[in-house]
Amino acid sequence: MRFGSLLFAFILIGLHQMAEGTSYGPPVSACSSMLPSGHPVNGETNLGFNISANQTSFSAGQVIEITVSGETSFKGLFIQVRRASLSNNAYGSFINPVPSGFKLMVCPNQPSSSDKGAVGHSNPNPKGNSATFLWRAPMGSCDGDGADYEMRATVVTTYATYETGITRGIVCDPNMGGEDEGSDNNDNDDVCINSSDVTVIFEKYNTSFESGFDGWISNGFTRHAGITPSTITGPSSAYDGNYYAYFETSHPAQPGDVANLTSTNDLAGCFCLTFYHQHAVKENTGHLFRVLVNEEIALEIEGTDNMWHPYQVQVDQPGPVVIRFTATRGTNWQGDTALDLISIYQGLCT
């Protein structure tokens, strides 16, 4: 009886390890096959998921947003960008920030071993019905041929159901400029000028507002969970976790009212600020969102849509450095501003 119990325990441990191997990230074999591991062969079906980008073409080195979305929540995800003519090779690199529950991956079938040629899930928890990631196009020219690329995704909703073959074409245009979309940039390119003192603690500013504002000082922003009180404007949920920082522009707020979320003066050196932002407004109503670095404008957004968007700001200054997120109310109430998943890490934005 004791032997039988031990054998049963070993079997349970083995099954748990097998489940962990597939639930906590796509297998390396997905880099070629785009298939999940350990799922039924007959589980593949059309679940109605789509993959899209915030633009239809890109230039060498440009950063674009890639979104996977559908009608139902999913648990597992794998994304690559490939040359249509070289269908098994991953091109470009996915970069931080990535949403909670996902991770950057290195694939053996990509031209550069330093690139993160894929994004996959990092846990088996539900992820909602959409997720957006930043992808940096390969450096160098487009070979002058307007080469066709494909965004590809595989989505897993349950153990028994998944969808592969989710694709959309995107074109490398050698005539486009190289400004990054969805991120701020640094004129110093790939070199840090100022080093950070070892006493600088960047991690204290990493927050998704689940238990407070952490290292940030709020004046006008509040923590909120779920849908905002105002219709049409503001998030329906947090980007990461349950809470986000939120500036309400409905009554009793007045035109010109300002909300600030500010760091203390203990930052210095070369570091990357990343965050997710949502700011749905009507055009020409004066609502503004800015990121200030030592009171100089590093990023300005007049309005986007009812979706979370990732942004990066490269900072390279001797200390002390103070970062301020500031939202200004315009002429009407439809200008709610929200922030989530703020992160600061040492070095250049990647």
Secondary structure, DSSP 4 states (H G I P E B T S, - for coil): -HHHHHHHHHHHHHHHHHHHHHHTS--TTHHHH---SSS-GGGB-----EEEESSSEE-TT-EEEEEEE-SS--SEEEEEEEETTEEEEE-SEEES---TTEEEE--TTSS-TTS--EEEESSSS---SEEEEEEEPPSS--TTTT-EEEEEEEEEEETTEEEEEEEEEEEE-TTS--PPSSS---TTTT---SPPPTT--GGGG-B-SSSS-TT-EEEB-EEEESS-SSSSSS-SS-SSSSEEEEE--STT--TT-EEEEE--S-EEEEEEEEEEEEE---TTS--EEEEEETTEEEEEE----SS-EEEEEEEEEEEEE-EEEEEE--SSS---EEEEEEEEEES---
